């Protein structure tokens, strides 16, 4: 399996709820762009990088070196977001 999902940084990214839930559900660290939206959405379990090869490579190395802690952080993010989504859907 994949130890560290690396988002497709080259194409630009629109985060969708389903994708967010899938990545958080993996309980694995994520390496993605340092865009404000992504920093807000993936506030735990994530290494945010610039969109260049050296930054991405460094981010993957850091994520692999810290994958256990980042994985736990991603699971906490999933739990936080799950209760947020539940409260939003109960208001409808």
C-alpha positions as CSV (number, residue, x, y, z in Angstrom):
1,X,0.0,0.0,0.0
2,X,0.9,3.6,-0.2
3,X,2.6,5.1,2.9
4,X,2.1,8.7,2.0
5,X,-0.6,9.9,-0.5
6,X,0.8,12.7,-2.6
7,X,-1.8,14.9,-4.1
8,X,-1.6,15.9,-7.7
9,X,0.2,19.3,-7.2
10,X,0.8,20.0,-10.9
11,X,-2.8,20.3,-12.0
12,X,-4.3,22.6,-9.3
13,X,-6.7,21.2,-6.8
14,X,-10.3,21.7,-5.7
15,X,-10.9,19.9,-2.5
16,X,-14.2,18.1,-2.4
17,X,-15.8,16.6,0.7
18,X,-15.6,13.0,-0.6
19,X,-11.9,13.3,-1.4
20,X,-11.3,14.9,2.0
21,X,-13.1,12.0,3.8
22,X,-11.3,9.4,1.8
23,X,-7.8,10.8,2.6
24,X,-8.7,11.3,6.3
25,X,-10.2,7.8,6.4
26,X,-6.9,6.3,5.3
27,X,-5.2,7.5,8.5
28,X,-2.1,8.2,6.5
29,X,-0.2,11.5,6.2
30,X,-0.8,13.7,3.2
31,X,1.6,15.8,1.2
32,X,-0.1,18.6,-0.6
33,X,0.2,22.3,-1.6
34,X,0.6,25.0,0.9
35,X,-2.4,26.9,-0.5
36,X,-4.6,28.5,2.3
37,X,-7.6,26.4,1.5
38,X,-5.6,23.2,1.8
39,X,-3.9,24.4,5.0
40,X,-7.3,25.1,6.5
41,X,-9.0,21.9,5.2
42,X,-6.0,19.6,6.1
43,X,-4.9,21.2,9.3
44,X,-3.6,17.9,10.8
45,X,-1.7,14.9,9.5
46,X,-0.4,16.9,6.5
47,X,2.8,18.2,5.2
48,X,2.2,21.4,3.1
49,X,4.8,22.1,0.4
50,X,5.5,24.6,-2.4
51,X,4.8,23.4,-5.9
52,X,8.4,22.5,-6.9
53,X,10.3,19.2,-7.1
54,X,12.6,20.0,-4.2
55,X,9.8,21.0,-1.8
56,X,7.7,18.0,-2.8
57,X,10.7,15.6,-2.3
58,X,11.4,17.1,1.1
59,X,7.8,16.9,2.1
60,X,7.6,13.2,1.2
61,X,10.8,12.5,3.2
62,X,9.4,14.4,6.2
63,X,6.0,12.6,5.9
64,X,7.7,9.2,5.8
65,X,9.9,10.1,8.7
66,X,6.9,11.1,10.8
67,X,4.2,8.9,9.3
68,X,3.0,7.3,12.5
69,X,2.4,10.7,14.3
70,X,1.0,12.2,11.1
71,X,-1.3,9.2,10.6
72,X,-2.6,9.6,14.2
73,X,-3.1,13.3,13.5
74,X,-5.0,12.5,10.3
75,X,-7.3,10.2,12.2
76,X,-8.0,13.0,14.7
77,X,-8.8,15.3,11.7
78,X,-11.2,12.7,10.5
79,X,-13.0,12.6,13.9
80,X,-13.1,16.4,14.0
81,X,-14.5,16.7,10.5
82,X,-17.0,13.8,11.0
83,X,-18.7,15.7,13.9
84,X,-18.6,18.9,11.9
85,X,-20.3,17.2,8.9
86,X,-22.8,15.5,11.1
87,X,-23.8,18.8,12.7
88,X,-24.1,20.5,9.3
89,X,-26.3,17.7,7.9
90,X,-28.6,17.7,11.0
91,X,-29.4,21.3,10.4
92,X,-31.0,20.6,7.0
